[in-house]
Amino acid sequence: MLGVVMLFALTGCADASGPTCGELGEQDAASKLSTVTSLVRDNGLDPYSNAVGLAAIEQDIYTFCGISAVAVLTGGDHSATKNLDAVIGGAVDWESYGK
């Protein structure tokens, strides 16, 4: 139950923009990175000012969408398995990244 409450708290304060998890899951690895980078820019942040921050945002999105980051890096199955109809911007607490 706590996880559900935390998920609603996270998505409630986030900027829900970008493609859905299902759409992101259909992209190849390079397109996924491009999509996340564009989303970071669209939220007023510089994706290249902090590589760790970009990786953390990418991991937030992958976790929310049920995408294996290892599979993305190794060329395995990196389809989305969760929240297929949810927009990926809702996976990120943008305020924690300085928005």
C-alpha positions as CSV (number, residue, x, y, z in Angstrom):
1,M,0.0,0.0,0.0
2,L,2.8,2.4,0.8
3,G,4.2,1.8,-2.7
4,V,0.9,2.8,-4.2
5,V,0.8,6.0,-2.1
6,M,4.3,6.9,-3.0
7,L,3.6,6.3,-6.7
8,F,0.6,8.7,-6.6
9,A,2.7,11.2,-4.7
10,L,5.5,11.0,-7.3
11,T,3.2,11.3,-10.3
12,G,1.1,14.0,-8.7
13,C,3.9,16.5,-8.5
14,A,5.6,15.6,-11.8
15,D,5.3,17.1,-15.2
16,A,3.4,14.4,-17.1
17,S,4.9,14.9,-20.6
18,G,6.5,12.9,-23.2
19,P,5.6,9.6,-24.8
20,T,4.0,6.7,-23.0
21,C,5.9,3.9,-21.5
22,G,4.6,1.6,-24.2
23,E,5.9,4.0,-26.9
24,L,9.3,4.4,-25.2
25,G,9.5,0.6,-24.9
26,E,9.2,0.2,-28.7
27,Q,12.2,2.5,-29.3
28,D,15.8,1.3,-29.9
29,A,18.4,2.2,-27.3
30,A,19.6,5.4,-29.1
31,S,16.1,6.6,-29.5
32,K,15.3,6.0,-25.8
33,L,18.3,8.2,-24.8
34,S,17.3,10.9,-27.2
35,T,13.7,10.8,-25.9
36,V,14.9,11.1,-22.3
37,T,17.4,13.9,-23.2
38,S,14.6,15.8,-25.0
39,L,12.3,15.4,-22.0
40,V,15.0,16.7,-19.6
41,R,15.4,19.8,-21.9
42,D,11.6,20.3,-22.2
43,N,11.6,20.5,-18.4
44,G,14.1,23.4,-18.3
45,L,17.1,21.4,-17.3
46,D,20.4,20.9,-19.1
47,P,20.8,17.2,-19.7
48,Y,24.6,17.5,-20.2
49,S,25.4,19.6,-17.1
50,N,25.4,16.5,-14.9
51,A,25.7,13.0,-16.4
52,V,24.8,11.4,-13.1
53,G,21.6,13.4,-13.0
54,L,20.7,12.4,-16.5
55,A,21.4,8.7,-15.7
56,A,19.2,9.0,-12.6
57,I,16.3,10.5,-14.5
58,E,16.7,7.8,-17.1
59,Q,16.6,5.1,-14.4
60,D,13.5,6.8,-12.8
61,I,11.8,6.4,-16.2
62,Y,13.0,2.9,-16.8
63,T,11.9,1.7,-13.4
64,F,8.5,3.3,-13.8
65,C,8.1,1.7,-17.2
66,G,9.6,-1.7,-16.2
67,I,12.4,-1.3,-18.7
68,S,15.7,-3.1,-18.0
69,A,18.6,-0.7,-18.2
70,V,20.9,-3.6,-18.5
71,A,19.0,-4.9,-21.5
72,V,19.1,-1.4,-23.1
73,L,22.9,-1.4,-22.7
74,T,23.4,-4.9,-23.9
75,G,20.9,-5.1,-26.7
76,G,18.5,-7.5,-24.9
77,D,14.7,-7.1,-24.7
78,H,14.1,-3.6,-23.4
79,S,10.4,-3.4,-23.9
80,A,8.2,-1.7,-21.3
81,T,6.4,-4.0,-19.0
82,K,4.6,-1.6,-16.6
83,N,2.5,1.6,-16.9
84,L,2.2,1.2,-20.7
85,D,-0.3,3.9,-21.1
86,A,1.3,6.4,-18.7
87,V,3.4,9.3,-20.0
88,I,7.0,9.0,-19.0
89,G,7.3,12.6,-17.6
90,G,5.1,11.4,-14.7
91,A,7.8,9.1,-13.6
92,V,10.1,11.9,-12.6
93,D,10.0,14.1,-9.5
94,W,11.4,17.1,-11.5
95,E,11.7,19.3,-8.4
96,S,14.2,16.9,-6.9
97,Y,16.4,17.6,-10.0
98,G,16.2,21.4,-9.7
99,K,13.2,22.3,-11.8
